Amino acid sequence: MKRFLRISLVILIVLLISAGAWSLANWHHLRSFPHIISSFYSKEFCSCYFVVERSEPFCHNYARQYVPISDFKLNKEEKSVTVTGLGITTTSVFVDARYGCRIQGAL
C-alpha cells in the first residue's frame, strides 16, 4: 500500500510540474483567454443582430459559448453591445451594413 501511495505521489508531482512548465511556455495565450470570451460574444451578437437582423434570442444562442457571460447590455439607440465575461468588459458597435460591427477600444 505504501508503494502505491509513493508511486501515485511521484506521478502527481510529475504532472503538476509538467502543467506548470506548459503554463509558463504558453502564458501569453493563457493571459488572452479572458478577453476572448467577451470579445467574441459581443462581436458575434452585434453582427447577428444589427447586420443579419436576426432576433435577440436567436443571436444569444448563436453567440453562446461554453464559458458563460456575467453581464449583457444591448443598446438599440447607439447600436452597441456590451458584454462582461470572466471579469473583462467588451463593447462592439455597429458601423454600417457593409462594414458590420467592430470592437471598441484596444484589446
N, CA, C and O atoms as a printed pandas DataFrame, in Angstrom:
     atom_number atom_name residue_name chain_id  residue_number  x_coord  y_coord  z_coord
0              1         N          MET        A               1    0.820   -1.193    0.000
1              2        CA          MET        A               1    0.000    0.000    0.000
2              3         C          MET        A               1    0.864    1.257    0.000
3              4         O          MET        A               1    0.554    2.236   -0.679
4              5         N          LYS        A               2    1.963    1.219    0.777
5              6        CA          LYS        A               2    2.850    2.380    0.814
6              7         C          LYS        A               2    3.501    2.606   -0.545
7              8         O          LYS        A               2    3.712    3.744   -0.966
8              9         N          ARG        A               3    3.814    1.510   -1.219
9             10        CA          ARG        A               3    4.443    1.625   -2.538
10            11         C          ARG        A               3    3.478    2.292   -3.530
11            12         O          ARG        A               3    3.892    3.134   -4.327
12            13         N          PHE        A               4    2.203    1.916   -3.480
13            14        CA          PHE        A               4    1.189    2.517   -4.349
14            15         C          PHE        A               4    1.059    4.017   -4.077
15            16         O          PHE        A               4    0.982    4.813   -5.013
16            17         N          LEU        A               5    1.035    4.398   -2.815
17            18        CA          LEU        A               5    0.939    5.819   -2.460
18            19         C          LEU        A               5    2.166    6.596   -2.931
19            20         O          LEU        A               5    2.048    7.719   -3.423
20            21         N          ARG        A               6    3.324    5.999   -2.779
21            22        CA          ARG        A               6    4.561    6.654   -3.196
22            23         C          ARG        A               6    4.584    6.855   -4.716
23            24         O          ARG        A               6    4.956    7.926   -5.194
24            25         N          ILE        A               7    4.187    5.829   -5.472
25            26        CA          ILE        A               7    4.148    5.933   -6.938
26            27         C          ILE        A               7    3.106    6.967   -7.360
27            28         O          ILE        A               7    3.344    7.762   -8.269
28            29         N          SER        A               8    1.956    6.951   -6.699
29            30        CA          SER        A               8    0.905    7.929   -7.015
30            31         C          SER        A               8    1.379    9.350   -6.741
31            32         O          SER        A               8    1.098   10.261   -7.520
32            33         N          LEU        A               9    2.085    9.541   -5.654
33            34        CA          LEU        A               9    2.599   10.868   -5.309
34            35         C          LEU        A               9    3.626   11.339   -6.332
35            36         O          LEU        A               9    3.611   12.505   -6.726
36            37         N          VAL        A              10    4.508   10.463   -6.762
37            38        CA          VAL        A              10    5.512   10.813   -7.769
38            39         C          VAL        A              10    4.830   11.183   -9.086
39            40         O          VAL        A              10    5.208   12.165   -9.725
40            41         N          ILE        A              11    3.837   10.410   -9.488
41            42        CA          ILE        A              11    3.108   10.712  -10.730
42            43         C          ILE        A              11    2.401   12.057  -10.616
43            44         O          ILE        A              11    2.420   12.846  -11.560
44            45         N          LEU        A              12    1.782   12.324   -9.478
45            46        CA          LEU        A              12    1.103   13.602   -9.264
46            47         C          LEU        A              12    2.079   14.770   -9.331
47            48         O          LEU        A              12    1.770   15.799   -9.932
48            49         N          ILE        A              13    3.240   14.626   -8.728
49            50        CA          ILE        A              13    4.252   15.689   -8.760
50            51         C          ILE        A              13    4.742   15.925  -10.187
51            52         O          ILE        A              13    4.899   17.072  -10.604
52            53         N          VAL        A              14    4.981   14.862  -10.930
53            54        CA          VAL        A              14    5.424   14.996  -12.325
54            55         C          VAL        A              14    4.354   15.705  -13.152
55            56         O          VAL        A              14    4.677   16.569  -13.967
56            57         N          LEU        A              15    3.095   15.352  -12.953
57            58        CA          LEU        A              15    2.006   16.008  -13.683
58            59         C          LEU        A              15    1.897   17.489  -13.330
59            60         O          LEU        A              15    1.679   18.320  -14.211
60            61         N          LEU        A              16    2.047   17.822  -12.057
61            62        CA          LEU        A              16    1.989   19.228  -11.640
62            63         C          LEU        A              16    3.142   20.037  -12.222
63            64         O          LEU        A              16    2.949   21.170  -12.664
64            65         N          ILE        A              17    4.327   19.464  -12.223
65            66        CA          ILE        A              17    5.485   20.154  -12.806
66            67         C          ILE        A              17    5.293   20.323  -14.307
67            68         O          ILE        A              17    5.612   21.376  -14.860
68            69         N          SER        A              18    4.775   19.294  -14.969
69            70        CA          SER        A              18    4.516   19.392  -16.415
70            71         C          SER        A              18    3.473   20.459  -16.718
71            72         O          SER        A              18    3.639   21.237  -17.658
72            73         N          ALA        A              19    2.407   20.503  -15.936
73            74        CA          ALA        A              19    1.367   21.517  -16.140
74            75         C          ALA        A              19    1.921   22.916  -15.902
75            76         O          ALA        A              19    1.581   23.848  -16.631
76            77         N          GLY        A              20    2.765   23.071  -14.898
77            78        CA          GLY        A              20    3.386   24.370  -14.637
78            79         C          GLY        A              20    4.309   24.801  -15.759
79            80         O          GLY        A              20    4.308   25.967  -16.152
80            81         N          ALA        A              21    5.097   23.873  -16.279
81            82        CA          ALA        A              21    6.003   24.199  -17.388
82            83         C          ALA        A              21    5.212   24.562  -18.637
83            84         O          ALA        A              21    5.564   25.506  -19.345
84            85         N          TRP        A              22    4.146   23.818  -18.909
85            86        CA          TRP        A              22    3.304   24.126  -20.072
86            87         C          TRP        A              22    2.656   25.501  -19.916
87            88         O          TRP        A              22    2.586   26.272  -20.873
88            89         N          SER        A              23    2.185   25.803  -18.707
89            90        CA          SER        A              23    1.558   27.112  -18.457
90            91         C          SER        A              23    2.549   28.247  -18.660
91            92         O          SER        A              23    2.199   29.277  -19.237
92            93         N          LEU        A              24    3.767   28.075  -18.198
93            94        CA          LEU        A              24    4.783   29.115  -18.390
94            95         C          LEU        A              24    5.120   29.295  -19.864
95            96         O          LEU        A              24    5.303   30.421  -20.328
96            97         N          ALA        A              25    5.202   28.205  -20.595
97            98        CA          ALA        A              25    5.534   28.283  -22.019
98            99         C          ALA        A              25    4.412   28.930  -22.825
99           100         O          ALA        A              25    4.674   29.536  -23.864
100          101         N          ASN        A              26    3.178   28.812  -22.368
101          102        CA          ASN        A              26    2.026   29.342  -23.101
102          103         C          ASN        A              26    1.330   30.476  -22.356
103          104         O          ASN        A              26    0.139   30.709  -22.558
104          105         N          TRP        A              27    2.054   31.175  -21.509
105          106        CA          TRP        A              27    1.442   32.200  -20.674
106          107         C          TRP        A              27    0.781   33.307  -21.493
107          108         O          TRP        A              27   -0.284   33.795  -21.114
108          109         N          HIS        A              28    1.381   33.704  -22.590
109          110        CA          HIS        A              28    0.805   34.774  -23.416
110          111         C          HIS        A              28   -0.593   34.385  -23.903
111          112         O          HIS        A              28   -1.510   35.206  -23.877
112          113         N          HIS        A              29   -0.755   33.163  -24.337
113          114        CA          HIS        A              29   -2.052   32.698  -24.832
114          115         C          HIS        A              29   -3.051   32.523  -23.692
115          116         O          HIS        A              29   -4.227   32.851  -23.847
116          117         N          LEU        A              30   -2.604   32.016  -22.562
117          118        CA          LEU        A              30   -3.493   31.841  -21.415
118          119         C          LEU        A              30   -3.979   33.185  -20.887
119          120         O          LEU        A              30   -5.124   33.307  -20.450
120          121         N          ARG        A              31   -3.116   34.189  -20.925
121          122        CA          ARG        A              31   -3.470   35.522  -20.448
122          123         C          ARG        A              31   -4.520   36.168  -21.352
123          124         O          ARG        A              31   -5.307   36.990  -20.881
124          125         N          SER        A              32   -4.549   35.822  -22.618
125          126        CA          SER        A              32   -5.503   36.385  -23.572
126          127         C          SER        A              32   -6.884   35.755  -23.464
127          128         O          SER        A              32   -7.859   36.328  -23.948
128          129         N          PHE        A              33   -6.983   34.606  -22.850
129          130        CA          PHE        A              33   -8.245   33.866  -22.833
130          131         C          PHE        A              33   -9.424   34.654  -22.271
131          132         O          PHE        A              33  -10.485   34.633  -22.895
132          133         N          PRO        A              34   -9.318   35.349  -21.137
133          134        CA          PRO        A              34  -10.490   36.081  -20.635
134          135         C          PRO        A              34  -11.017   37.127  -21.615
135          136         O          PRO        A              34  -12.222   37.374  -21.655
136          137         N          HIS        A              35  -10.150   37.741  -22.396
137          138        CA          HIS        A              35  -10.587   38.745  -23.371
138          139         C          HIS        A              35  -11.370   38.108  -24.515
139          140         O          HIS        A              35  -12.270   38.729  -25.081
140          141         N          ILE        A              36  -11.030   36.883  -24.848
141          142        CA          ILE        A              36  -11.672   36.213  -25.976
142          143         C          ILE        A              36  -13.159   36.000  -25.710
143          144         O          ILE        A              36  -13.977   36.140  -26.619
144          145         N          ILE        A              37  -13.513   35.664  -24.479
145          146        CA          ILE        A              37  -14.905   35.348  -24.151
146          147         C          ILE        A              37  -15.814   36.539  -24.432
147          148         O          ILE        A              37  -16.785   36.417  -25.179
148          149         N          SER        A              38  -15.505   37.689  -23.838
149          150        CA          SER        A              38  -16.377   38.858  -24.017
150          151         C          SER        A              38  -16.266   39.441  -25.423
151          152         O          SER        A              38  -17.264   39.908  -25.972
152          153         N          SER        A              39  -15.086   39.424  -26.007
153          154        CA          SER        A              39  -14.907   39.976  -27.354
154          155         C          SER        A              39  -15.681   39.175  -28.389
155          156         O          SER        A              39  -16.376   39.745  -29.231
156          157         N          PHE        A              40  -15.564   37.871  -28.326
157          158        CA          PHE        A              40  -16.273   37.014  -29.284
158          159         C          PHE        A              40  -17.780   37.194  -29.162
159          160         O          PHE        A              40  -18.476   37.367  -30.163
160          161         N          TYR        A              41  -18.283   37.152  -27.924
161          162        CA          TYR        A              41  -19.731   37.236  -27.725
162          163         C          TYR        A              41  -20.269   38.576  -28.209
163          164         O          TYR        A              41  -21.280   38.618  -28.911
164          165         N          SER        A              42  -19.605   39.675  -27.841
165          166        CA          SER        A              42  -20.115   40.992  -28.242
166          167         C          SER        A              42  -20.057   41.183  -29.749
167          168         O          SER        A              42  -20.998   41.714  -30.338
168          169         N          LYS        A              43  -18.982   40.765  -30.377
169          170        CA          LYS        A              43  -18.836   40.937  -31.829
170          171         C          LYS        A              43  -19.819   40.057  -32.594
171          172         O          LYS        A              43  -20.462   40.524  -33.534
172          173         N          GLU        A              44  -19.940   38.816  -32.210
173          174        CA          GLU        A              44  -20.850   37.908  -32.904
174          175         C          GLU        A              44  -22.308   38.307  -32.699
175          176         O          GLU        A              44  -23.106   38.242  -33.634
176          177         N          PHE        A              45  -22.660   38.720  -31.480
177          178        CA          PHE        A              45  -24.037   39.145  -31.240
178          179         C          PHE        A              45  -24.347   40.412  -32.023
179          180         O          PHE        A              45  -25.418   40.527  -32.620
180          181         N          CYS        A              46  -23.430   41.353  -32.028
181          182        CA          CYS        A              46  -23.616   42.604  -32.768
182          183         C          CYS        A              46  -23.823   42.322  -34.254
183          184         O          CYS        A              46  -24.741   42.869  -34.866
184          185         N          SER        A              47  -23.000   41.495  -34.823
185          186        CA          SER        A              47  -23.123   41.167  -36.246
186          187         C          SER        A              47  -24.435   40.446  -36.535
187          188         O          SER        A              47  -25.105   40.738  -37.526
188          189         N          CYS        A              48  -24.792   39.524  -35.687
189          190        CA          CYS        A              48  -26.027   38.765  -35.878
190          191         C          CYS        A              48  -27.247   39.676  -35.773
191          192         O          CYS        A              48  -28.167   39.579  -36.585
192          193         N          TYR        A              49  -27.257   40.553  -34.784
193          194        CA          TYR        A              49  -28.440   41.366  -34.509
194          195         C          TYR        A              49  -28.574   42.559  -35.456
195          196         O          TYR        A              49  -29.657   42.811  -35.983
196          197         N          PHE        A              50  -27.483   43.292  -35.673
197          198        CA          PHE        A              50  -27.568   44.525  -36.461
198          199         C          PHE        A              50  -27.285   44.326  -37.951
199          200         O          PHE        A              50  -27.863   45.032  -38.777
200          201         N          VAL        A              51  -26.425   43.399  -38.307
201          202        CA          VAL        A              51  -26.085   43.199  -39.722
202          203         C          VAL        A              51  -27.056   42.213  -40.367
203          204         O          VAL        A              51  -27.669   42.514  -41.391
204          205         N          VAL        A              52  -27.191   41.045  -39.767
205          206        CA          VAL        A              52  -28.046   39.999  -40.325
206          207         C          VAL        A              52  -29.515   40.221  -39.946
207          208         O          VAL        A              52  -30.418   39.671  -40.576
208          209         N          GLU        A              53  -29.737   41.031  -38.910
209          210        CA          GLU        A              53  -31.072   41.400  -38.422
210          211         C          GLU        A              53  -31.889   40.199  -37.957
211          212         O          GLU        A              53  -33.065   40.058  -38.292
212          213         N          ARG        A              54  -31.238   39.340  -37.180
213          214        CA          ARG        A              54  -31.935   38.203  -36.572
214          215         C          ARG        A              54  -32.547   38.642  -35.245
215          216         O          ARG        A              54  -32.297   39.753  -34.777
216          217         N          SER        A              55  -33.345   37.773  -34.644
217          218        CA          SER        A              55  -33.990   38.099  -33.371
218          219         C          SER        A              55  -32.981   38.024  -32.227
219          220         O          SER        A              55  -31.932   37.391  -32.342
220          221         N          GLU        A              56  -33.322   38.685  -31.122
221          222        CA          GLU        A              56  -32.423   38.693  -29.967
222          223         C          GLU        A              56  -32.194   37.288  -29.400
223          224         O          GLU        A              56  -31.044   36.937  -29.136
224          225         N          PRO        A              57  -33.229   36.468  -29.199
225          226        CA          PRO        A              57  -32.974   35.100  -28.702
226          227         C          PRO        A              57  -32.105   34.273  -29.657
227          228         O          PRO        A              57  -31.245   33.512  -29.214
228          229         N          PHE        A              58  -32.328   34.421  -30.950
229          230        CA          PHE        A              58  -31.518   33.688  -31.922
230          231         C          PHE        A              58  -30.051   34.085  -31.797
231          232         O          PHE        A              58  -29.171   33.224  -31.806
232          233         N          CYS        A              59  -29.782   35.386  -31.681
233          234        CA          CYS        A              59  -28.396   35.865  -31.608
234          235         C          CYS        A              59  -27.723   35.465  -30.302
235          236         O          CYS        A              59  -26.522   35.197  -30.286
236          237         N          HIS        A              60  -28.484   35.420  -29.196
237          238        CA          HIS        A              60  -27.909   34.920  -27.940
238          239         C          HIS        A              60  -27.480   33.469  -28.104
239          240         O          HIS        A              60  -26.398   33.079  -27.663
240          241         N          ASN        A              61  -28.315   32.688  -28.728
241          242        CA          ASN        A              61  -27.985   31.285  -28.954
242          243         C          ASN        A              61  -26.808   31.144  -29.917
243          244         O          ASN        A              61  -25.967   30.262  -29.748
244          245         N          TYR        A              62  -26.750   32.006  -30.919
245          246        CA          TYR        A              62  -25.673   31.972  -31.912
246          247         C          TYR        A              62  -24.314   32.320  -31.296
247          248         O          TYR        A              62  -23.303   31.704  -31.632
248          249         N          ALA        A              63  -24.293   33.303  -30.397
249          250        CA          ALA        A              63  -23.029   33.774  -29.819
250          251         C          ALA        A              63  -22.638   33.023  -28.549
251          252         O          ALA        A              63  -21.541   33.226  -28.029
252          253         N          ARG        A              64  -23.510   32.168  -28.047
253          254        CA          ARG        A              64  -23.262   31.463  -26.792
254          255         C          ARG        A              64  -22.008   30.593  -26.871
255          256         O          ARG        A              64  -21.677   30.045  -27.922
256          257         N          GLN        A              65  -21.318   30.481  -25.731
257          258        CA          GLN        A              65  -20.098   29.687  -25.634
258          259         C          GLN        A              65  -20.187   28.773  -24.418
259          260         O          GLN        A              65  -21.154   28.831  -23.659
260          261         N          TYR        A              66  -19.174   27.929  -24.236
261          262        CA          TYR        A              66  -19.149   27.053  -23.069
262          263         C          TYR        A              66  -18.959   27.841  -21.788
263          264         O          TYR        A              66  -19.542   27.502  -20.758
264          265         N          VAL        A              67  -18.151   28.888  -21.841
265          266        CA          VAL        A              67  -17.932   29.732  -20.671
266          267         C          VAL        A              67  -19.031   30.791  -20.667
267          268         O          VAL        A              67  -19.125   31.574  -21.611
268          269         N          PRO        A              68  -19.858   30.832  -19.632
269          270        CA          PRO        A              68  -20.979   31.774  -19.633
270          271         C          PRO        A              68  -20.521   33.218  -19.407
271          272         O          PRO        A              68  -19.479   33.468  -18.801
272          273         N          ILE        A              69  -21.323   34.157  -19.907
273          274        CA          ILE        A              69  -21.052   35.574  -19.670
274          275         C          ILE        A              69  -21.754   35.982  -18.378
275          276         O          ILE        A              69  -22.708   35.331  -17.952
276          277         N          SER        A              70  -21.277   37.071  -17.751
277          278        CA          SER        A              70  -21.882   37.501  -16.496
278          279         C          SER        A              70  -22.785   38.717  -16.660
279          280         O          SER        A              70  -23.641   38.959  -15.809
280          281         N          ASP        A              71  -22.616   39.493  -17.738
281          282        CA          ASP        A              71  -23.460   40.672  -17.943
282          283         C          ASP        A              71  -23.606   40.933  -19.438
283          284         O          ASP        A              71  -22.682   40.690  -20.215
284          285         N          PHE        A              72  -24.765   41.425  -19.826
285          286        CA          PHE        A              72  -25.049   41.703  -21.231
286          287         C          PHE        A              72  -25.918   42.952  -21.316
287          288         O          PHE        A              72  -26.916   43.072  -20.607
288          289         N          LYS        A              73  -25.530   43.886  -22.195
289          290        CA          LYS        A              73  -26.324   45.096  -22.416
290          291         C          LYS        A              73  -26.432   45.348  -23.911
291          292         O          LYS        A              73  -25.424   45.432  -24.611
292          293         N          LEU        A              74  -27.659   45.466  -24.391
293          294        CA          LEU        A              74  -27.930   45.776  -25.790
294          295         C          LEU        A              74  -28.492   47.186  -25.841
295          296         O          LEU        A              74  -29.539   47.466  -25.257
296          297         N          ASN        A              75  -27.792   48.080  -26.544
297          298        CA          ASN        A              75  -28.243   49.460  -26.701
298          299         C          ASN        A              75  -28.679   49.641  -28.151
299          300         O          ASN        A              75  -27.850   49.793  -29.047
300          301         N          LYS        A              76  -29.985   49.621  -28.366
301          302        CA          LYS        A              76  -30.515   49.696  -29.728
302          303         C          LYS        A              76  -30.369   51.090  -30.324
303          304         O          LYS        A              76  -30.243   51.223  -31.541
304          305         N          GLU        A              77  -30.382   52.133  -29.493
305          306        CA          GLU        A              77  -30.239   53.502  -29.997
306          307         C          GLU        A              77  -28.832   53.757  -30.528
307          308         O          GLU        A              77  -28.663   54.319  -31.611
308          309         N          GLU        A              78  -27.828   53.345  -29.767
309          310        CA          GLU        A              78  -26.433   53.538  -30.187
310          311         C          GLU        A              78  -25.933   52.378  -31.041
311          312         O          GLU        A              78  -24.818   52.419  -31.562
312          313         N          LYS        A              79  -26.747   51.359  -31.181
313          314        CA          LYS        A              79  -26.386   50.144  -31.913
314          315         C          LYS        A              79  -25.071   49.558  -31.394
315          316         O          LYS        A              79  -24.103   49.379  -32.133
316          317         N          SER        A              80  -25.082   49.271  -30.097
317          318        CA          SER        A              80  -23.894   48.697  -29.470
318          319         C          SER        A              80  -24.290   47.532  -28.569
319          320         O          SER        A              80  -25.429   47.426  -28.115
320          321         N          VAL        A              81  -23.320   46.672  -28.331
321          322        CA          VAL        A              81  -23.494   45.508  -27.468
322          323         C          VAL        A              81  -22.328   45.492  -26.495
323          324         O          VAL        A              81  -21.169   45.534  -26.908
324          325         N          THR        A              82  -22.631   45.431  -25.191
325          326        CA          THR        A              82  -21.598   45.374  -24.165
326          327         C          THR        A              82  -21.746   44.061  -23.408
327          328         O          THR        A              82  -22.828   43.723  -22.929
328          329         N          VAL        A              83  -20.646   43.331  -23.309
329          330        CA          VAL        A              83  -20.658   42.008  -22.677
330          331         C          VAL        A              83  -19.533   41.938  -21.653
331          332         O          VAL        A              83  -18.422   42.407  -21.902
332          333         N          THR        A              84  -19.833   41.343  -20.494
333          334        CA          THR        A              84  -18.818   41.080  -19.482
334          335         C          THR        A              84  -18.725   39.574  -19.283
335          336         O          THR        A              84  -19.727   38.895  -19.059
336          337         N          GLY        A              85  -17.509   39.075  -19.370
337          338        CA          GLY        A              85  -17.253   37.655  -19.153
338          339         C          GLY        A              85  -15.874   37.471  -18.563
339          340         O          GLY        A              85  -14.906   38.046  -19.060
340          341         N          LEU        A              86  -15.770   36.681  -17.516
341          342        CA          LEU        A              86  -14.513   36.442  -16.800
342          343         C          LEU        A              86  -13.870   37.750  -16.341
343          344         O          LEU        A              86  -12.645   37.875  -16.333
344          345         N          GLY        A              87  -14.695   38.719  -15.961
345          346        CA          GLY        A              87  -14.207   39.988  -15.428
346          347         C          GLY        A              87  -13.769   41.000  -16.466
347          348         O          GLY        A              87  -13.324   42.087  -16.097
348          349         N          ILE        A              88  -13.875   40.694  -17.731
349          350        CA          ILE        A              88  -13.468   41.597  -18.809
350          351         C          ILE        A              88  -14.722   42.088  -19.529
351          352         O          ILE        A              88  -15.592   41.293  -19.883
352          353         N          THR        A              89  -14.812   43.415  -19.747
353          354        CA          THR        A              89  -15.954   44.005  -20.442
354          355         C          THR        A              89  -15.523   44.479  -21.820
355          356         O          THR        A              89  -14.509   45.162  -21.965
356          357         N          THR        A              90  -16.304   44.109  -22.834
357          358        CA          THR        A              90  -16.015   44.481  -24.219
358          359         C          THR        A              90  -17.281   45.039  -24.856
359          360         O          THR        A              90  -18.377   44.519  -24.649
360          361         N          THR        A              91  -17.112   46.113  -25.639
361          362        CA          THR        A              91  -18.229   46.713  -26.361
362          363         C          THR        A              91  -17.959   46.641  -27.854
363          364         O          THR        A              91  -16.875   46.988  -28.323
364          365         N          SER        A              92  -18.958   46.187  -28.586
365          366        CA          SER        A              92  -18.901   46.179  -30.049
366          367         C          SER        A              92  -19.973   47.124  -30.563
367          368         O          SER        A              92  -21.084   47.164  -30.035
368          369         N          VAL        A              93  -19.631   47.887  -31.601
369          370        CA          VAL        A              93  -20.577   48.852  -32.172
370          371         C          VAL        A              93  -20.800   48.545  -33.651
371          372         O          VAL        A              93  -19.899   48.087  -34.354
372          373         N          PHE        A              94  -22.011   48.807  -34.096
373          374        CA          PHE        A              94  -22.380   48.633  -35.493
374          375         C          PHE        A              94  -21.890   49.848  -36.270
375          376         O          PHE        A              94  -22.178   50.982  -35.888
376          377         N          VAL        A              95  -21.151   49.625  -37.356
377          378        CA          VAL        A              95  -20.622   50.715  -38.174
378          379         C          VAL        A              95  -21.567   50.981  -39.340
379          380         O          VAL        A              95  -22.131   52.070  -39.442
380          381         N          ASP        A              96  -21.742   50.012  -40.207
381          382        CA          ASP        A              96  -22.719   50.094  -41.299
382          383         C          ASP        A              96  -22.945   48.693  -41.848
383          384         O          ASP        A              96  -22.279   47.739  -41.448
384          385         N          ALA        A              97  -23.898   48.584  -42.773
385          386        CA          ALA        A              97  -24.265   47.258  -43.284
386          387         C          ALA        A              97  -23.125   46.595  -44.046
387          388         O          ALA        A              97  -23.006   45.370  -44.039
388          389         N          ARG        A              98  -22.300   47.380  -44.692
389          390        CA          ARG        A              98  -21.201   46.809  -45.473
390          391         C          ARG        A              98  -20.016   46.421  -44.589
391          392         O          ARG        A              98  -19.419   45.361  -44.777
392          393         N          TYR        A              99  -19.675   47.278  -43.627
393          394        CA          TYR        A              99  -18.526   47.034  -42.755
394          395         C          TYR        A              99  -18.889   46.114  -41.590
395          396         O          TYR        A              99  -18.060   45.317  -41.151
396          397         N          GLY        A             100  -20.101   46.216  -41.095
397          398        CA          GLY        A             100  -20.532   45.372  -39.986
398          399         C          GLY        A             100  -20.250   46.002  -38.641
399          400         O          GLY        A             100  -20.420   47.208  -38.462
400          401         N          CYS        A             101  -19.821   45.191  -37.703
401          402        CA          CYS        A             101  -19.540   45.641  -36.340
402          403         C          CYS        A             101  -18.043   45.600  -36.076
403          404         O          CYS        A             101  -17.299   44.855  -36.715
404          405         N          ARG        A             102  -17.619   46.417  -35.119
405          406        CA          ARG        A             102  -16.216   46.401  -34.708
406          407         C          ARG        A             102  -16.144   46.490  -33.196
407          408         O          ARG        A             102  -17.044   47.024  -32.547
408          409         N          ILE        A             103  -15.080   45.970  -32.654
409          410        CA          ILE        A             103  -14.861   46.021  -31.214
410          411         C          ILE        A             103  -14.283   47.384  -30.880
411          412         O          ILE        A             103  -13.324   47.832  -31.510
412          413         N          GLN        A             104  -14.868   48.042  -29.885
413          414        CA          GLN        A             104  -14.414   49.369  -29.482
414          415         C          GLN        A             104  -13.193   49.267  -28.587
415          416         O          GLN        A             104  -13.110   48.384  -27.733
416          417         N          GLY        A             105  -12.249   50.171  -28.786
417          418        CA          GLY        A             105  -11.083   50.242  -27.921
418          419         C          GLY        A             105  -10.047   49.177  -28.223
419          420         O          GLY        A             105  -10.221   48.329  -29.098
420          421         N          ALA        A             106   -8.968   49.255  -27.469
421          422        CA          ALA        A             106   -7.866   48.294  -27.632
422          423         C          ALA        A             106   -8.183   47.017  -26.871
423          424         O          ALA        A             106   -8.849   47.042  -25.836
424          425         N          LEU        A             107   -7.699   45.908  -27.399
425          426        CA          LEU        A             107   -7.919   44.625  -26.716
426          427         C          LEU        A             107   -6.829   44.369  -25.741
427          428         O          LEU        A             107   -6.833   43.340  -25.066
